[in-house]
């Protein structure tokens, strides 16, 4: 009986339904995979020479161009196939057949042509995106689809303007890049050193010269009336390759001399001449200058040392190429470096630390996993001076957040060593 009722037109309807459902599943997979794909990942696949990556990059860079047309195509495929199934079931089985076919189709469409394609796209995003991108790209070039896409974009833009929402393309933030580096390290895709290097590069763009410079109190300099031999002895004794030459005061830097040049002058018998006459011009940068800009200027000028000036034009300190590079790769030590003292020392377990007042607070927080405040100062000593409201004395204690800071050693007005304790540890 069923065979007698089946007509040739029913065959075409059934084939059309199957084709439409397969297309809806393909478009569902394409929508999920392409929406999840970002520009950086698409470009990485293109650089690897993966098939379909070129089309993928074009789509990833303009997600608003493909999203609405894909949603429309999915809707059309599902609605038309549902209508045809209803017609076919009604013709074969009557009203009861329409009800059963509709219920069955809902389950089939959801499981076979929605859930499965989208789950595949979530689990294999690269494969799904690369497989679907070329076909989606060709479909979008079809004039009717292109026209519908522009119409849908215009309608969507108009509605968003009407409700006061402005459309914008989200860009990757620094925090997201750092999070990606952390996840990559957790997944053992990159090593810990590589993750730390990525963090350093991101933070490098937010660092200013004041945070990495050698302060004027720690500068090794020489007066211009000193001899070349005296300058050479000072450079050798202190392990410095370049020394600022001063005029009337530390705020009057007349030039820079380097160790190699001084040694050459002594070899030529000019060791008793005034060093000021052999100093090369000094370069100056403000203490608020970004270190990235200073590094670029050092490369351009082929200079390894810049003097740092404060807002009043006085000498705040100096910064070297090594200081800038250490912000990226960590401490750089060689045989000429002189160790003055340990940077920090643990005492009484993890609840106490003895820190040098010269340490940068950002470095301390990162290295020891604590959270000392930073607001208007850069070093541990600066924090203590701010809490004291003046020059503290040895033994003075200050409480900030959950930490107790005790001054252990002073050098004149400078805070040299500070004991940092978790406040609750002493309770």
ROGUFI-700939 format. One record per residue (C-alpha): residue in one letter; chain; x, y, z. Coordinates in steps of 0.5 Angstrom, whole numbers, plus 2048, in hexadecimal, padded with zeros to 3 digits. Layout:
BEGIN
<r "a","A",<X,Y,Z>>;
...
// end
This chain:
BEGIN
<r "x","A",<800,800,800>>;
<r "x","A",<806,805,802>>;
<r "x","A",<809,803,7FB>>;
<r "x","A",<803,805,7F8>>;
<r "x","A",<802,80B,7FB>>;
<r "x","A",<809,80D,7FA>>;
<r "x","A",<80A,812,7F3>>;
<r "x","A",<810,814,7EF>>;
<r "x","A",<80F,81B,7F2>>;
<r "x","A",<810,818,7F9>>;
<r "x","A",<817,816,7F7>>;
<r "x","A",<819,81D,7F5>>;
<r "x","A",<816,820,7FC>>;
<r "x","A",<81A,81A,800>>;
<r "x","A",<820,81C,7FC>>;
<r "x","A",<81F,823,7FD>>;
<r "x","A",<81E,822,804>>;
<r "x","A",<824,81E,805>>;
<r "x","A",<828,823,802>>;
<r "x","A",<826,829,806>>;
<r "x","A",<827,826,80C>>;
<r "x","A",<82E,824,80A>>;
<r "x","A",<82F,82B,808>>;
<r "x","A",<82C,82E,80F>>;
<r "x","A",<831,829,813>>;
<r "x","A",<837,82C,80F>>;
<r "x","A",<835,833,810>>;
<r "x","A",<834,832,817>>;
<r "x","A",<83B,82F,818>>;
<r "x","A",<83E,835,813>>;
<r "x","A",<83A,83A,818>>;
<r "x","A",<83D,837,81E>>;
<r "x","A",<844,836,81C>>;
<r "x","A",<844,83D,818>>;
<r "x","A",<842,841,81E>>;
<r "x","A",<847,83D,823>>;
<r "x","A",<84C,83F,81E>>;
<r "x","A",<851,845,820>>;
<r "x","A",<855,849,81B>>;
<r "x","A",<85C,847,81E>>;
<r "x","A",<85A,83F,81E>>;
<r "x","A",<858,840,817>>;
<r "x","A",<85E,843,815>>;
<r "x","A",<862,83E,818>>;
<r "x","A",<85E,839,814>>;
<r "x","A",<860,83D,80E>>;
<r "x","A",<867,83D,810>>;
<r "x","A",<867,836,810>>;
<r "x","A",<865,835,809>>;
<r "x","A",<85E,831,80B>>;
<r "x","A",<859,830,806>>;
<r "x","A",<853,835,806>>;
<r "x","A",<857,83A,80B>>;
<r "x","A",<857,840,806>>;
<r "x","A",<850,840,806>>;
<r "x","A",<850,83F,80D>>;
<r "x","A",<854,845,80E>>;
<r "x","A",<84F,849,80A>>;
<r "x","A",<849,847,80E>>;
<r "x","A",<84C,848,815>>;
<r "x","A",<84E,84F,814>>;
<r "x","A",<847,851,812>>;
<r "x","A",<842,84C,816>>;
<r "x","A",<83D,851,815>>;
<r "x","A",<83D,84F,80E>>;
<r "x","A",<83B,848,80E>>;
<r "x","A",<837,847,815>>;
<r "x","A",<830,84A,813>>;
<r "x","A",<830,846,80C>>;
<r "x","A",<832,840,80F>>;
<r "x","A",<82D,840,814>>;
<r "x","A",<828,842,80F>>;
<r "x","A",<82A,83C,80B>>;
<r "x","A",<829,837,811>>;
<r "x","A",<822,83A,812>>;
<r "x","A",<820,839,80B>>;
<r "x","A",<823,832,80A>>;
<r "x","A",<81F,830,810>>;
<r "x","A",<819,833,80F>>;
<r "x","A",<818,831,808>>;
<r "x","A",<81A,82A,80A>>;
<r "x","A",<815,82A,80F>>;
<r "x","A",<810,82C,80B>>;
<r "x","A",<811,827,805>>;
<r "x","A",<811,821,80B>>;
<r "x","A",<80B,824,80D>>;
<r "x","A",<808,823,806>>;
<r "x","A",<80B,81D,804>>;
<r "x","A",<808,81A,80B>>;
<r "x","A",<801,81C,80A>>;
<r "x","A",<801,819,803>>;
<r "x","A",<803,813,805>>;
<r "x","A",<800,812,80C>>;
<r "x","A",<7FB,817,80D>>;
<r "x","A",<7FA,81C,813>>;
<r "x","A",<7FD,817,818>>;
<r "x","A",<804,816,814>>;
<r "x","A",<805,81E,814>>;
<r "x","A",<805,81E,81B>>;
<r "x","A",<80A,818,81C>>;
<r "x","A",<80E,81B,816>>;
<r "x","A",<80E,822,819>>;
<r "x","A",<810,81F,820>>;
<r "x","A",<816,81A,81D>>;
<r "x","A",<818,820,819>>;
<r "x","A",<819,824,81F>>;
<r "x","A",<81E,81F,822>>;
<r "x","A",<821,81D,81C>>;
<r "x","A",<823,824,81A>>;
<r "x","A",<825,826,821>>;
<r "x","A",<82A,820,822>>;
<r "x","A",<82C,81E,81B>>;
<r "x","A",<82C,825,818>>;
<r "x","A",<82D,82A,81E>>;
<r "x","A",<831,826,824>>;
<r "x","A",<835,822,820>>;
<r "x","A",<838,827,81B>>;
<r "x","A",<839,82C,821>>;
<r "x","A",<83C,827,826>>;
<r "x","A",<841,825,820>>;
<r "x","A",<843,82D,81F>>;
<r "x","A",<844,82E,826>>;
<r "x","A",<848,828,827>>;
<r "x","A",<84C,828,821>>;
<r "x","A",<84C,830,81F>>;
<r "x","A",<852,830,81A>>;
<r "x","A",<84F,82A,816>>;
<r "x","A",<848,82D,816>>;
<r "x","A",<84A,834,814>>;
<r "x","A",<84F,832,80F>>;
<r "x","A",<84A,82D,80C>>;
<r "x","A",<844,832,80B>>;
<r "x","A",<848,839,80A>>;
<r "x","A",<849,838,802>>;
<r "x","A",<842,836,801>>;
<r "x","A",<83F,83C,806>>;
<r "x","A",<844,841,802>>;
<r "x","A",<841,83F,7FB>>;
<r "x","A",<83A,83F,7FE>>;
<r "x","A",<83B,846,800>>;
<r "x","A",<83D,848,7F9>>;
<r "x","A",<837,846,7F6>>;
<r "x","A",<833,84D,7F4>>;
<r "x","A",<82C,84B,7F8>>;
<r "x","A",<830,849,7FE>>;
<r "x","A",<834,84F,7FE>>;
<r "x","A",<82E,853,7FD>>;
<r "x","A",<82A,850,803>>;
<r "x","A",<831,850,807>>;
<r "x","A",<831,858,806>>;
<r "x","A",<82A,859,808>>;
<r "x","A",<82A,855,80E>>;
<r "x","A",<830,858,810>>;
<r "x","A",<82C,85F,80F>>;
<r "x","A",<826,85D,813>>;
<r "x","A",<82B,85A,819>>;
<r "x","A",<82E,861,819>>;
<r "x","A",<828,865,819>>;
<r "x","A",<825,861,81F>>;
<r "x","A",<82B,861,823>>;
<r "x","A",<82B,869,822>>;
<r "x","A",<824,869,824>>;
<r "x","A",<825,866,82A>>;
<r "x","A",<82C,86A,82B>>;
<r "x","A",<831,864,82A>>;
<r "x","A",<837,866,826>>;
<r "x","A",<83A,860,822>>;
<r "x","A",<841,85F,823>>;
<r "x","A",<846,85A,821>>;
<r "x","A",<849,857,828>>;
<r "x","A",<851,857,828>>;
<r "x","A",<855,852,82C>>;
<r "x","A",<857,856,832>>;
<r "x","A",<85E,855,836>>;
<r "x","A",<85B,851,83C>>;
<r "x","A",<858,84C,836>>;
<r "x","A",<85F,84B,834>>;
<r "x","A",<862,84A,83B>>;
<r "x","A",<85C,845,83C>>;
<r "x","A",<85E,842,835>>;
<r "x","A",<865,841,837>>;
<r "x","A",<863,83E,83E>>;
<r "x","A",<85F,839,83B>>;
<r "x","A",<864,837,836>>;
<r "x","A",<869,836,83C>>;
<r "x","A",<864,832,840>>;
<r "x","A",<862,82E,83A>>;
<r "x","A",<86A,82D,839>>;
<r "x","A",<86A,830,832>>;
<r "x","A",<86F,835,834>>;
<r "x","A",<874,835,839>>;
<r "x","A",<874,839,840>>;
<r "x","A",<87A,83E,83D>>;
<r "x","A",<876,83F,837>>;
<r "x","A",<870,841,83B>>;
<r "x","A",<874,846,83F>>;
<r "x","A",<877,849,839>>;
<r "x","A",<870,84A,836>>;
<r "x","A",<86E,84D,83D>>;
<r "x","A",<874,852,83D>>;
<r "x","A",<873,854,835>>;
<r "x","A",<86C,856,837>>;
<r "x","A",<86E,85A,83E>>;
<r "x","A",<874,85D,83A>>;
<r "x","A",<86F,861,836>>;
<r "x","A",<86C,864,83D>>;
<r "x","A",<873,865,840>>;
<r "x","A",<876,86C,841>>;
<r "x","A",<87D,86E,842>>;
<r "x","A",<87C,870,849>>;
<r "x","A",<87B,869,84B>>;
<r "x","A",<881,866,848>>;
<r "x","A",<886,86C,848>>;
<r "x","A",<88C,86C,84D>>;
<r "x","A",<88A,871,852>>;
<r "x","A",<88F,877,853>>;
<r "x","A",<891,875,85A>>;
<r "x","A",<894,86E,856>>;
<r "x","A",<897,872,850>>;
<r "x","A",<89E,871,850>>;
<r "x","A",<8A1,878,84D>>;
<r "x","A",<8A7,87C,84C>>;
<r "x","A",<8A9,883,84C>>;
<r "x","A",<8AB,886,846>>;
<r "x","A",<8B1,889,849>>;
<r "x","A",<8B4,882,84B>>;
<r "x","A",<8B9,87F,846>>;
<r "x","A",<8B8,879,841>>;
<r "x","A",<8BC,874,845>>;
<r "x","A",<8B8,876,84B>>;
<r "x","A",<8B1,875,847>>;
<r "x","A",<8B4,86E,845>>;
<r "x","A",<8B6,86C,84C>>;
<r "x","A",<8AF,86D,84E>>;
<r "x","A",<8AC,86A,848>>;
<r "x","A",<8B0,863,84A>>;
<r "x","A",<8AF,864,851>>;
<r "x","A",<8A7,864,850>>;
<r "x","A",<8A7,860,84A>>;
<r "x","A",<8A3,865,846>>;
<r "x","A",<8A4,866,83F>>;
<r "x","A",<8A2,86D,83E>>;
<r "x","A",<8A2,872,843>>;
<r "x","A",<89E,879,843>>;
<r "x","A",<8A3,87F,844>>;
<r "x","A",<8A0,885,848>>;
<r "x","A",<8A1,88C,848>>;
<r "x","A",<89F,891,84E>>;
<r "x","A",<89B,88C,851>>;
<r "x","A",<897,885,850>>;
<r "x","A",<892,889,84C>>;
<r "x","A",<897,88B,847>>;
<r "x","A",<899,885,843>>;
<r "x","A",<89E,888,83D>>;
<r "x","A",<89F,881,83A>>;
<r "x","A",<8A0,879,83A>>;
<r "x","A",<8A7,876,83A>>;
<r "x","A",<8A8,86E,839>>;
<r "x","A",<8AD,869,83B>>;
<r "x","A",<8B0,867,835>>;
<r "x","A",<8B1,86F,833>>;
<r "x","A",<8B4,870,839>>;
<r "x","A",<8B9,86A,839>>;
<r "x","A",<8BB,86D,832>>;
<r "x","A",<8BC,874,834>>;
<r "x","A",<8C1,871,83A>>;
<r "x","A",<8C4,86D,835>>;
<r "x","A",<8C6,873,831>>;
<r "x","A",<8C9,876,836>>;
<r "x","A",<8C3,87B,838>>;
<r "x","A",<8C1,878,83F>>;
<r "x","A",<8C2,87F,842>>;
<r "x","A",<8BE,883,83E>>;
<r "x","A",<8B7,885,841>>;
<r "x","A",<8B2,880,83F>>;
<r "x","A",<8AD,886,83E>>;
<r "x","A",<8B0,887,837>>;
<r "x","A",<8AF,880,835>>;
<r "x","A",<8A8,87F,837>>;
<r "x","A",<8A3,87E,831>>;
<r "x","A",<89C,881,831>>;
<r "x","A",<897,87E,836>>;
<r "x","A",<890,87D,834>>;
<r "x","A",<88A,87E,838>>;
<r "x","A",<883,87B,839>>;
<r "x","A",<87E,87D,83E>>;
<r "x","A",<87C,878,844>>;
<r "x","A",<875,877,841>>;
<r "x","A",<877,875,83A>>;
<r "x","A",<875,86E,838>>;
<r "x","A",<87B,869,838>>;
<r "x","A",<879,866,831>>;
<r "x","A",<87A,86D,82E>>;
<r "x","A",<880,86E,832>>;
<r "x","A",<883,867,82F>>;
<r "x","A",<881,869,828>>;
<r "x","A",<885,870,829>>;
<r "x","A",<88B,86C,82C>>;
<r "x","A",<88B,868,826>>;
<r "x","A",<88A,86E,821>>;
<r "x","A",<890,872,825>>;
<r "x","A",<894,86C,826>>;
<r "x","A",<895,86E,82D>>;
<r "x","A",<895,86A,833>>;
<r "x","A",<894,86F,839>>;
<r "x","A",<88F,874,83A>>;
<r "x","A",<88E,879,83F>>;
<r "x","A",<887,87A,842>>;
<r "x","A",<885,880,844>>;
<r "x","A",<87F,882,849>>;
<r "x","A",<879,887,848>>;
<r "x","A",<87E,88D,84A>>;
<r "x","A",<883,88B,845>>;
<r "x","A",<888,888,84B>>;
<r "x","A",<88B,882,84B>>;
<r "x","A",<887,87C,84D>>;
<r "x","A",<88C,876,84B>>;
<r "x","A",<88E,873,845>>;
<r "x","A",<88C,86D,841>>;
<r "x","A",<890,868,83D>>;
<r "x","A",<88E,863,837>>;
<r "x","A",<88F,85E,83C>>;
<r "x","A",<88A,860,841>>;
<r "x","A",<885,860,83B>>;
<r "x","A",<887,859,839>>;
<r "x","A",<886,857,840>>;
<r "x","A",<87F,859,840>>;
<r "x","A",<87E,854,83A>>;
<r "x","A",<883,84E,83C>>;
<r "x","A",<884,84F,843>>;
<r "x","A",<88A,850,847>>;
<r "x","A",<891,850,842>>;
<r "x","A",<897,84F,846>>;
<r "x","A",<89E,84F,844>>;
<r "x","A",<8A5,84E,847>>;
<r "x","A",<8A6,855,848>>;
<r "x","A",<89F,856,84C>>;
<r "x","A",<8A0,858,854>>;
<r "x","A",<89B,854,859>>;
<r "x","A",<89A,859,85E>>;
<r "x","A",<895,855,862>>;
<r "x","A",<88F,850,861>>;
<r "x","A",<889,853,85E>>;
<r "x","A",<885,84F,863>>;
<r "x","A",<885,84A,869>>;
<r "x","A",<880,846,86C>>;
<r "x","A",<87F,845,873>>;
<r "x","A",<87A,842,878>>;
<r "x","A",<877,83E,872>>;
<r "x","A",<873,840,86C>>;
<r "x","A",<870,846,871>>;
<r "x","A",<876,84A,871>>;
<r "x","A",<87A,84D,86C>>;
<r "x","A",<880,852,86D>>;
<r "x","A",<880,856,867>>;
<r "x","A",<885,85C,864>>;
<r "x","A",<882,862,864>>;
<r "x","A",<884,863,85D>>;
<r "x","A",<880,85D,85A>>;
<r "x","A",<87B,85F,855>>;
<r "x","A",<874,85E,858>>;
<r "x","A",<871,85B,852>>;
<r "x","A",<877,856,852>>;
<r "x","A",<876,854,859>>;
<r "x","A",<86F,853,858>>;
<r "x","A",<870,84E,852>>;
<r "x","A",<876,84B,855>>;
<r "x","A",<873,849,85C>>;
<r "x","A",<86C,849,85B>>;
<r "x","A",<86A,84F,85F>>;
<r "x","A",<866,855,85E>>;
<r "x","A",<869,85B,861>>;
<r "x","A",<866,861,85E>>;
<r "x","A",<869,866,859>>;
<r "x","A",<866,86D,858>>;
<r "x","A",<86B,872,857>>;
<r "x","A",<871,86F,859>>;
<r "x","A",<875,869,855>>;
<r "x","A",<87A,866,85B>>;
<r "x","A",<879,863,861>>;
<r "x","A",<87D,868,864>>;
<r "x","A",<878,86D,861>>;
<r "x","A",<872,86A,864>>;
<r "x","A",<875,86A,86B>>;
<r "x","A",<877,872,86A>>;
<r "x","A",<86F,873,868>>;
<r "x","A",<86D,86F,86E>>;
<r "x","A",<871,873,873>>;
<r "x","A",<870,87A,870>>;
<r "x","A",<877,87B,871>>;
<r "x","A",<87E,878,872>>;
<r "x","A",<87D,872,876>>;
<r "x","A",<881,86F,87C>>;
<r "x","A",<884,868,87D>>;
<r "x","A",<87F,864,880>>;
<r "x","A",<879,868,87E>>;
<r "x","A",<873,864,87C>>;
<r "x","A",<86D,865,877>>;
<r "x","A",<867,861,875>>;
<r "x","A",<864,861,86E>>;
<r "x","A",<85F,85C,86C>>;
<r "x","A",<860,856,86F>>;
<r "x","A",<868,857,870>>;
<r "x","A",<86C,85A,875>>;
<r "x","A",<872,85E,873>>;
<r "x","A",<878,85F,878>>;
<r "x","A",<87E,863,876>>;
<r "x","A",<885,85F,877>>;
<r "x","A",<88A,863,874>>;
<r "x","A",<88B,86A,872>>;
<r "x","A",<890,86E,86E>>;
<r "x","A",<890,875,86F>>;
<r "x","A",<889,877,86D>>;
<r "x","A",<888,870,869>>;
<r "x","A",<884,86A,86B>>;
<r "x","A",<889,864,86A>>;
<r "x","A",<886,85E,86D>>;
<r "x","A",<87E,85D,86F>>;
<r "x","A",<87B,857,872>>;
<r "x","A",<875,855,86F>>;
<r "x","A",<870,851,873>>;
<r "x","A",<869,84E,872>>;
<r "x","A",<865,852,878>>;
<r "x","A",<861,84C,879>>;
<r "x","A",<867,848,87A>>;
<r "x","A",<869,84B,881>>;
<r "x","A",<862,84B,884>>;
// end
